[in-house]
């Protein structure tokens, strides 16, 4: 009963733009660049959906969530490779594709190790026994995979049909500029921060003396969610670099880092952890002081901290 309305919403979201486009009188020569890119994007979207549906089928049959996260990493990598199959071969394209692959391998392997070490993922305790509910998790993950790396997928594809025959002479192959340098620097900062935060949290949780405590050491002493800060930095950095070779409507892929930021700050990240934290430690003056004085995202020293 809960899936029906959701399906109707997705149907309207997809059909309405198509009806508008079919009824418009946009000249063919101005649509052709979009059509070429959209055709390439459809291959990425199909591969994304197909892989996630296949993984869901196996996971639902086995009632397991243990390869949920690693399947996302594999899908990211395959989608990047598909977008590059007949795409441009520029330095920017190669670097940004490599950065996404490194991020996927690092985070995917970490999450796989965590779910094996912990024996499962509490998010799926009930959902994995309910196929329709479980399917929603996999569908959301497929959407996440497509949206978050959309600037890279698009920047890897030719803008026009002529680009297919030009190879390295593609209009995507603009010189490396300041946006690339700033974007890649931002990605490196985010990668180091997220990696460090994840390692510190695992070490903290592995110590029996910390059982039942919230983490407030290392980067977590300087920020409440340093791992989310790292995640946002990486995706904004990638978009900044990709924007150099994106044109016109393609710049709407700013939706990618905006989507990550909104989701982490307003939906599935900070709000959930804040509620859980207040439920467990909200009665403690020390915790109240921590959330009051500690920056939410950016790991900066607190006033008066040593």
PyMOL commands that set and color helices and strands:
alter all, ss='L'
color gray80, all
select helices_A, chain A and resi 2-23+28-62+68-85+91-118+122-124+127-129+131-148+150-155+161-165+167-169+178-206+208-210+219-222+226-245+248-267+270-281+285-293
alter helices_A, ss='H'
color red, helices_A
deselect
rebuild
show_as cartoon
